[in-house]
Amino acid sequence: MFIAGSHFDVTMMTMNLDHHPTSPDTGPQAPVSAQAQLDLVPELVAKVYEEAPLVVRGRLIEHLLKPLSLLSLVAVANGVFANIALGSGSPVLQVNPEDAQRIGTRDVAALVSHVQQVSVQVVDGLSQILTSSPVLAGSTATAMLLALLAKQAVQRTPIVGNDFDPIS
């Protein structure tokens, strides 16, 4: 999870475009593993969320909540997202600016971790939201997140046909 002064801050300052961390003391190190990249995504999304205007924060949350059921929302971040979904009073989930302001970076990181397990495509879809926001265009966290999402998409084995159907 994102904590000021945490591994995320160090990684933000020391990662090059190939995602090989460098240390000021020891120089380049081994490539970051696929699992380490997955673990970094929630922290980067949380950092981007922290820097985003309230309207964009709402869009990020709305997008991340799409694949999740109400029951799964109860289990994430002490139910903060379930409360938002129940309180929206609309069949189409809309996160208002007040809700977006109350949601903390730890909550967002927990949500992204959960969504990664349910739908990688939804996490990949964050790219569209991020690139449509001029405010986030100059953000280092946004640039790193977009690069990481692109790298993961290229490395992922494409789904051909219906790979999940045990009968076919």
N, C-alpha and C positions, 0 to 999 in steps of 0.2 A: 504494500500500500504506500501511497505517497506521504512522505513526511519531510518537511523542510530539513535540509541538511542530510538527507538520506542517500542511499545508493543511487537513487534517481538523479539527484543533483550532480553527483560525481560522474555518473554515466553521461548525463547531458553535456558536461564540459569535456569529456574525454573520448567520446565515440566519433570515429570517422565515418565517412559515407559507406564504407564496406562493413560497418558494424563490428569492427575490430577495436576493442577498447585499447587505449594507450594510457600509460601511466607516465606522469612527468619524471618519475624516478627510473623506471625500467624500460620504457619505450613500448613498442607494439607487443601485444600478447596474442594468444590463440583466438581464433574466431569464436564469436558468441554462438552457443548451441541453439538449436531450434527451440528447446524448452525455455532457455533464458530469454529468447526473443518473445515468446508467448508471455512470459512473466513480465516483460517490460511494457507490453501494450497497455495494460490497465493503468500503470503509472503514467505513461505518456498521455493517455486520454484524460486522466485526472488533471494533469498539468495544463493541457489544452483547455479543459473545462474551466479551470481556475482563471485562465486568461481571457476567456470568451465573454462577450457581452451577454446579458440575460436572455435576449431573444435567441441567440445561437445556443446557449446552454439548454434552453427548452427544446430546441430542435434536436440536439444531440440525445437528450434523455428520451424524447418521443421515439426517435429512431431505434435506440437500444432496447426500448420496452416492447417493440413490435412482436418479437417471436415468443415472448414470455406469457405464461398463463398467470392468472391472479394468484393461484396457489404458490407458484414459484416465486412470485414477487414478495410474498409474505416471508419467505426464507432468506431474502437478500437484504442486507443493511437494516436489520431490525424492522422490516416491513415499511420503511419510509416510502418505497415506490408503490406498494400496495395501497397505502393511504392516498397517494396522489391519483392512482387509477380509480379508486372508489370515489374520490372527491371530485373528479372531473365532471361527473353527471352527464357525460356525453358518450355515445357509442364510439366516437372517434376520440382517442386520447389526446388531450392538449395540456401541455405543461405551462402553467402561467408563470410570469416573471417572479412572483412571490415564492412559488414552489421552487423554481430554479435557484433562487437566492438561498433558500434554506437547505438545499442539498449540498452536502460537503464533498470534498474531494475523495475522502475515504469511501463514502457511499458510492460514488461514481466508479472508483476502482473495483469495489466489490461487485457492482453491477456488470462491468465489463468482463471481469473474471468469469462470472456466471454465464453471460451471453456467449463468450468464447466456447463454452462447452456445449451450447445449444445450437448456435448458428454462426459459423465463421463468416458466412456471406453478409450478415448484418454488421459485423465488425468491419469487414472490408468496405461496406457501404458508407462508413464514416467519411471516407475520402471525398465523396460528393459534397457532403455538408461542409467539410473543412475547406475545400477549394472554392466553394461559393461564398465564403466569408472574407471580404477584403481586410477586416480587422485582424484575422488570424494569419493572413498571408505572410506576414513578416516574422511570425513566431518561430523560434528555434524548435520548440516542442512540436509544433504542427509539422514543420519540415521533417523532423526525425520520425514522427508517427507516420506521415505519408510514405517516407522512404521504407520504413519497416513493413508497413502494410503491403506495399508493392513487392518487396522482396519475398514476403511470405506467400503472396499470391502466385508468384512465379515458381516458388519451390514446391507448392502444393500439387499433389497428383490430381489431375482433372478427373471429375466424375464422368464416366462414359456410360451411356445407357442408364440402366437402373442397377447400379452396383449394390444397392441395399436390399434388393429383392432376392431372398434366398432361393426362390423357385426358378428364376431365370438363369 
